[in-house]
Amino acid sequence: LSDYGNAYLVASYVRWVESAGARAIPVPWSASEAQLHEIFQSTNGILFPGGGTSLSGHGGPEGIAYKSAGATLFALAKAANDAGTVYPLWGTCLGFEELMELSVNSTAVLRRTSGTDPMLAPVTLTAAATQSKLLAGSPSTRDALENGGNVSIHLHGFGVYVDTFTSNVRPGLIAMQKTCLVFHYADRETQGLSSFWEILGTNVDAMGTHFVSLAEAHHYP
């Protein structure tokens, strides 16, 4: 791929979007702010695809530019939806991780997963999935995800642990109850994940750690 530059878009993402009747255009990670605004105004949704770019700040200038472009598009979509214009975002693999990070503006949401590159597995749906915007109207899809065998492919070394959602409160002193000290303080790095996202599906890595594989925003498409 070196003959074609340092970035590419896997054709399967384009085919997937086109299979639903949409037209796909690439969004260059190196686009300027003005170009990103123009692309945003010319589209009605964005897919954040998978890839190998670092989101931790160690990806060099290109990684920083990629993450900055994503942050701009995320902010534009959020503002549009807040103003009443439906503008959906979808994230797969790296894109999923990026949307999670952008929602709380922190890289601390990502933690190492074991045996997930590669891993094939069914998806364990949560109770919220049956009432979700994404899956409520498609019982056949819910059944396929849970009972269709190894329907999800994992090609990642990081993920968002389920307990990152449920452990936004960590030890710290706040009160005394009789003779027992009660310790709690909010983990500011990941606080807000559970208020922004609803977990719809999970998987388990080789070490038995549960991580989020499917989620949707509470108030955004």
Secondary structure by P-SEA (a helix, b strand, c coil): ccccccccccaaaaaaaaaabbbbbbbbccccaaaaaaaaaaccccccccccccccccccaaaaaaaaaaaaaaaaaaaaaaacbbbbbbbcaaaaaaaaaaaccccccbbbbccccbbbbbbbccccccccccccccaaaaaaaacccccccccccbbbbaaaaaccccccccccccccccccccccccccccccccccccccccccbbbbcbbbbcccc
